[in-house]
Amino acid sequence: MPKARTSWVCQQCGAVSPAYLGKCPSCGEWHSMVETIEERSTPSSGQTRHRASLQPLATISFDGEERIHVPIGELNRVLGGGLVRGSLVLVGGDPGIGKSTLILQAAGLLGREGNPVVYVSAEESAQQIKLRADRLQVSPDHILILSETNLDAILTALEGISPAMVVIDSIQTVMLDDITSAAGSVSQVRECTSRLMQWAKPRNVPVFVIGHVTKEGTIAGPRVLEHMVDAVLYLEGERFHQYRILRAVKNRFGSTDEVGVFKMADRGLREVQNPSEVFLAERSEIAPGSTVAVTMEGTRPILVEVQALATPTSFGLPRRSANGLDTSRLQLLVAVLQKRVGLSLGSQDVYANVVGGLRVLEPAVDLAVAVGIASSLRDRAVDRNAVVIGEVGLSGELRSVNRLDRRIAEAARMGFTRMIVPAGTRKSIGETPNGVDLVRCRTASEAIDAAIV
């Protein structure tokens, strides 16, 4: 007879303990241990062991990875050029951000290629999925809907068909009868993902798994869930903004540097082919504190508007607040501007914002933020034809950034004629586009004087 055993499992890292611990000994998270009842069968004495054969790596033939082209170009870019057969892709994001919308659109377009797409909805009824598909104008001809929460029943229904793709929406709501814990628990999520992986790999069927996120923005459940799948995608953006950023944080078959840009419309998510033009569409060319920077998202240069505001503080301790930027980086730049440039920011509240809901973490936008703060403090606008690129050091010096030639080419394509760049980037730029004036500066003070008109 199977023996019932109780264990405590950390919801963050999946560490197992025989007793409750207030603090997880593996990841250090407090109050994350959840009681789980597991059943383990005792192996018989005559049970044979599984034998595995070793295979030399040199004898394995490989003709190249066969990918399934996804008709959505931005999703295709983030996946690394298409879906790899038999792969598991985990898609996460805040509630209402558009995860199910994006995957349902991809399912409708992939179904047109031939084989049907199976959409398993464990949260909504089939009628609700039909209502959403009609609103998105998704072709329903090759989409099979299954409203079921039991994973064994789901896998049984998939037998006998060869789907082009399977969607599980969501992994926290499916469950197995073999495990006595509730749906969404650590053991249920982990075992359901393992069963899906064992089903998909031999059949070469790609599986999209939609996952809930916690209040910290990470995938709910144990971190081992992210280790089991082949790719982890996050759909980011503010719910009250119309733009969404699809970012890969793990991809076994491609780069994690690429991002996809979408616009939320009445009929679903639409691709943004030219993000630079979109993010600069409503830019005011005469407003103090507005600066244009060029950030690299993978291999794609994107022009963004960085806004800064310096205003006298009403309290004894001035505030430093950033939206779309690292707050600690903003505090560092304010200190450099005070010490090295001589700006009186000790009695000023400083705010910085990246327009459009995009989050930029690379140091190449340091100089744009510094110029924006100086522009706002002096109440003088930045040259409307200028793009500011560079990293600011603690001594106030400007440091070069990677792929500067591609940044300059993108800025020139968008009609900007002045590029304020670090002086040490002469060799990495190469041939300058026609009509572009490169202003090389050694310090942040020089760049501020050159940018502000």
N, C-alpha and C positions, 0 to 999 in steps of 0.2 A: 504494500500500500504506500502511496506517496506520503511523504512527511511534510507537514506544514511548518514553515519557518518564518519568523518575523525578523526583519532587518530594517535599519534606518538608512535612507538614501538621501544624499545631498541633491537638491534640485538644481544647483548651479553647475557642479562638476561631475556628479554621478558617483562620488565616493560612498562606499558602503561601510556601515558600522553596526555591530551587534546590539548597541544600546544608543539611546538618545544622547546627543551632544549639543550643547547650546551653540558652539562654534565648530564649524567643519574643520577637521585637522588637515584637509588637503588644500582647500582654497581660501580658508579663513573667513568665510561668510557666516554671519550670525543668523540663527533661527531658520536655517534652510534644510534641516533634516526632516524627512517625512517617513512615517512608518509604512512599510510595504510588506505584504504577506506573499511569500513565494512558495511554490511547491516544487520539490526536487525528488525525483524518483531514484531509488537506490538501485544501482546496476547489479544485475545477477552475476553470480560467480563464473558462469560459462559464457558470458558475453565477450564477443571478439572485439579486438581493437581495430579501428580504421587504419588502413595502411595507405600512405601517400608516396608517390614516386617523384623523384627529383628530375629536373630537366635543365640542361645547360642553357644559359641565356643565348649563346651563339647559334643554337639550333632552332630558335623560335623565329618563324617567318612572320613578317609584318609588311603589308602592302600600303600602309598609310591609314590613318583614322578616317572612317567614313562618317561624315556629319550630315545631319538633316538640316537643310536650309529653312530657317524661320522667315516667313514673309515680312516680319516686322524688323526693319533694318537696325534700329537702336537696340532691340533685344538681341539680335544676331551678333552685334558688335560686342556686347557685354559677355555673351556666352563664349566668345573667342572664335566666331565664324560659323556657328551653328550648333545644333544639339548632337552630342555624341550618343550613339546607340547604346542603350543599357545604362545610361547615366541617371543619377538621382540629383535633382536640382531643388534646393530648398529656397523658397521665396518668403521673406519676412518684411514687416513694415508696420507702421502704426495703424490702428483701426480706421477704416474709411479712407485710406491713402490711395487705394486703387489696385491692390494685389489681385483680387479675384477678377476685376475688370480687365486687367492686362492679360492674364492667363486665359480668360474666356475668349478674348479677341484672338490670341495666338492659336487657340484650339480651333476656332472657326476657320482661320486661314489655312492651318495645316490640314484640316479635314478635306479641303478642296483638292489636295494633291492626290487623293486616292483612298488609302486606308482610313477607317473611322478613328475618331478620337473619343476616348472614354473620359467623361467628367464625373467624378465621384463627389457628391456633395453630402457631407455629413452634418452640415449646419442648416441648409435650406432645403425646401421641398423642390420637386421637379418643376412645379408650376412657377415658383419664384425664379428659378434659373431661366425658364422660358421667357418670363417677363423681362428679365435683364437682357437676354439675348435679343429680344425684339427692340428694346430701347437702343442697344448698341448696333443694331442692324447686322448681327452676326448670322452668317448662313447656317441654318440648322440641319442641312441635309446629311452631313457626315459626322454629327456629334451624337453620341450615345450618353444619356443621362442615367445615373444610378444614385438614388437617395438612400444611403445605407451607412450605418455606423459600425457594423461588425466586420472586421477585416477578413475573417475566414469566408464570410458570405461574399465579400467584394472580390477576393481572389478566385472563388469558385465561379462567379459570374464572368470573370475575365477569361476563363478557360474556353478554348474552342474558337476564339477570335484572335486576330493579329492586329492590334491597334497601332496607329502611328504614334500615339502618345497617350499617357494616362495622367490625369490630374487628381490629386487628393486634396480636398478643401474641407477641413484642415486636419493636420496630423494630430492635434490635441483633442479632437472629437471622435476619432476612431478608436476601437478597443478590441481586445481579444478575450474570449471567454476563459482561456486557460489561466489568466491572471485575475486575481480577485480584487485588485485595487480598481479605483474609479478611473474613467477616461481622463486623460490629461496628466496622470501621475507619471512619475519618473520611469517606473517599470513599464507602463503601458506605451509611452512614447518611444522608449528605447526599443522594446520588442517589436512594435508595429513597424518602425523604420527598418529594423533588421529583416523582418519578413518581406517587406517590399523590396529590399535590396536583393534578397535571395530569389525573389520571383523575377525581377527585372533583368538581372545580369545574364542568365542563360538564354533569355528570350530576346535580348537586344532591343528592349522597349524602353525609351526614355520616360521618366516619371517626374512630374512637377509636384512637389510637396509644398503646400502653403502652410506657414506656421505663424502662430500668434507671437507677439512680443511683450516683454515686461515693461514696467514703467521706466526702466533704465534704457529701453530701446533695443535690448538683446532678445534673441529667440527664446521663448519660454520653454522650460524644461532643462534637462541636463546638457552641459556643453558637449557631451559625447555625441549628441545628435548632430552637431555641426561637423564632427570628425568622421561620422559614418557616411555622409553624403559626399557627392563629387563636386558640387558647386553650391555656394551660399550667396544669394542675391538679396540686397536690401533696396526697397523702394522708399526714397526719402523725399522730404518736402513739407512745407507748412500746409495744413489743411485749408487755410484761408488764402493760399496762393494757388495759382493755376498751373504752376510748373512742378514736375516731378523728376527726380534724379534716380536712375537705376544704377546701383553700384555693386560690383562683385568684391566680396571680402575673402572669398576662397574659390579657386577654380583649378581643378586638376588638369584640365585640358586647354588652358589658355591663360592670358594675363589677367591680373586683378587690378590693373591700372585704368582700364577702359570704363567709361560711364555712358549711359544712354539718357537723353533728355526728352521728356514728354510734356505735352500740354493737356491738361484735363479740360475736356469739352463736354457738351451735352450728350454726345454719342460716344463717349469713352475717351481713352488716351490717344492722342495724336502725336506722331513723331515730329520733333523739331530738327530740321535739317541744318539750320544755321543758328546755333545757340548764341553766337556773338551778337548777331543782329537783334535777336529777341531781348537779350539782357540790356541792350543799350537803346531800346526803342523809345523809352520815355525819359531819357536822360536830359537834364537841363544843362545847357552849355555855359550858362552865366552864373550858376549858383555856387557860392563859396563852399569849399569842403568836398566837392564832387571831383573824383579822379578816376581815370580809366586804367585798369591793370590787365595783364594777360596771364592767365593761369593755365597750366597744362593738366588736363584730365586724361591720363594715359598718353596716347600719341596725338591727341586733339587739343590744339590751342583754343581757348575761349576767352573773349574779351568780356570783362565784368566791370560794373560801376561800383566803386568803393566810396561810400559817403562817410564823412566825419563831422562831428559837431563839438565845438568847445564853447562852453557857456559858464559864467560865474556860478560857483556853488552856493547853495543856501545853507549848507551845514559846515561844520568844522573840518570834516574829512571828505575830500572830493571823491566822486564816483568815477569808476572806469568800467564801462559796459560795452560788450561786443556782441553782435548778432551775425552769425556766419563766419566769425573769426575766433581764434583762440584768445580768451580773455587775458591769460598770463602773457601772451605775446604782445597784446595791446599795452599792458602795464610796462613791459620792457621798453617798447618804443617811446612811450611817454617819458620814461626816465632818461632815455638817450636824448630826446629832444630838449629836455630840461638842462641836462649836464653838458652836452656837446654842441647843441645848436643855440642854446640860450633863450629858449622860449619859456615864458612865465606861465607854467601850467599847474603850479602848486595850488592855486585857488580856483581852478577850472574843473568842472565836470566834463569828461571826455567820453563821447559815444562814437562807435564805429559800426557800420552796417554794410553788408554785401547785398546789393539789390537783386531781387528775384528769388530769394530763398536758397541760393546756392551756398554751400559751406566750403570755404577755402582754407586749407591748413598749411599749404606750402609757403616757405619764407620769401618767395618771389614777389609777394604783394606787400612786403614790409615798407618799401619806399612809397608805394601808393597811399598806404595808410598814413605814413609820416607827412607826406605832402598835403593830404586832405586835412589833417589836424592843423598844420601851419596855415593852410588857406582859410580855414574856418576862424582860427584865432585872429588872423590879420584882416578878415572880412574882405578878402580879395580872391577872385575866381582863378582857377587853373586854366592855362591855355587850352582852348577847346580842341586844338589839333594835336595835342600831346598825349602820348601814352607813357606811363611810368613803370619801369621794370627794374627790380633789384632787391637784394637782401641787405638789411642794415645791421652792422655789427655793433658791439657794445662801445667801441671807440668812435662811433659815428661814421666809420668808413663804409663804402659800398662794396659788396661782394657779388661776383658773377653768379648767374643761375644757369641751369641746364637748358639746352635746346633753345637758345636765344634767337637763332636764325629763324626758326619756325614761328616764334612769337612775333618777331618783327614782320615776317611775311604776312601773317594773319592780320596784324594791325594795319599794314599798308593796303591790304585787300579791302579793309573796311573804311578806307579813306583817310586815315591819320597820316600826317606828314612829319611829325616830330617825335622822335623816340629818345627818351631820357634813360640812359643805361649806365651801368658801372664802367669805369674807365679801363678796367682790366679785362675786358671782353673783346679786345680787338681781333684776336686770332680766331675766336669761336664764331664770329658773325659771318665771315665770308663776304660774298658780294652783296652790297646794299641795294635794295630795290630802287628803281628810278624815282626821283622826286621825294625821297625820304631824307630828312636831316637827322643825323645821329648826334646827339648831345651826350658826350661822355663826361661823367662827373666822378670825382674821387670820394667825396663826402656827401652826407645827407644835406648839409648846409648848402653846398653848391647846387644840388639837385632841386632843393626848394626854391632857391633864387632863380633857377632856370625855368621852373615850371609855372610859377605864379606870375601872372601878367600885371 
